[in-house]
């Protein structure tokens, strides 16, 4: 299962239009490109965390409890559109997900993505908060359909890591001491979120 393909399938013209409206962009092509870069960045950060046994266990627990992929049945609920009521709860808490995935590096990541995508920081922040629940939902769906557990979740995510010099530069910001490993920099940030009961 390729999560980028799943992402592209979710980003229908209707969804892209709703995302653009929510973020305040008039160019749907720019919106789609920006959403792709945000998706890749979040996937990269989560993948790094899940590369450790503890991180994989915490991610597995979070997916089991809060992110079963059900919201993907009506992605429009993330924007208050479609037939369903606006999504709520931890599964839809984009701000909370970002806070624990990126921690105190969030502002730097937002600034970098804003520059890359020629967007305002506010628009980028809104886009990231919108995309975060989708990313977790996709991971939850993959876990269920692929029968993934904590022991093979990290390997699955490593296979999903996109090859992108842009992503490498942004992910480098998370690796504050420049040793190539962001895990020693973000420490248990993901654990604080994924470990919640």
C-alpha positions, 0 to 999 in steps of 0.5 A, spaced: 500 500 500 502 506 497 500 512 502 502 517 497 497 514 492 492 514 497 493 521 499 492 523 491 485 519 491 483 523 497 485 529 494 479 530 489 477 536 486 472 537 491 476 536 497 482 541 493 477 546 492 474 546 500 482 546 502 483 552 498 477 555 501 479 554 508 486 556 507 484 562 503 488 560 496 485 562 490 489 557 486 487 550 486 494 547 483 498 551 488 493 548 494 494 541 491 502 542 491 502 545 498 498 539 501 503 534 498 509 537 501 505 538 508 503 530 507 510 528 505 513 533 511 508 530 516 509 523 514 517 524 514 516 526 522 512 520 524 516 515 520 522 518 524 519 517 530 516 510 528 523 508 527 524 506 534 521 500 538 518 505 543 516 510 538 512 504 533 509 502 539 506 509 541 504 510 534 501 503 534 497 505 540 494 511 538 492 509 531 488 503 535 485 508 539 483 514 535 485 513 528 481 507 525 481 511 518 473 512 519 474 519 517 476 518 510 469 515 508 467 522 508 474 527 508 469 533 507 467 532 514 474 535 516 472 542 512 465 542 515 462 540 508 459 533 505 453 530 509 456 529 515 457 533 521 464 537 522 469 532 525 471 532 532 475 529 537 482 527 538 482 524 531 480 530 528 485 535 532 490 537 527 493 542 532 494 537 537 497 532 532 502 538 530 504 540 537 506 533 539 509 531 532 513 537 531 514 540 538 518 547 538 520 546 531 513 547 529 514 554 527 520 553 523 517 548 519 511 552 518 516 558 516 520 553 511 513 550 508 510 557 507 517 560 503 517 553 499 509 554 497 509 561 497 504 562 502 503 566 508 505 562 515 497 563 517 495 559 511 500 554 512 499 553 519 491 552 517 493 547 512 497 543 516 492 542 521 487 540 516 492 535 513 494 532 520 488 528 521 488 526 514 495 523 515 493 519 521 487 517 518 491 514 512 495 510 517 490 508 521 486 505 515 493 502 512 494 499 519 487 495 519 488 493 512 495 491 512 494 488 519 500 492 521 502 491 528 508 495 532 513 490 530 512 492 523 509 499 523 516 502 522 518 498 516 512 500 513 513 507 514 520 507 512 518 504 505 513 510 504 518 515 505 518 520 499 525 522 496 525 529 496 531 534 497 525 539 499 523 534 504 530 533 506 531 540 508 525 541 512 526 535 516 533 537 517 530 543 521 528 537 526 535 535 527 537 541 531 544 538 532 545 536 525 547 528 527 542 526 522 537 523 527 531 527 529 529 522 534 534 525 539 532 532 538 524 531 539 525 525 544 518 523 547 514 529 543 510 524 539 510 519 546 506 525 549 501 525 544 501 517 542 501 515 549 495 518 551 489 513 553 
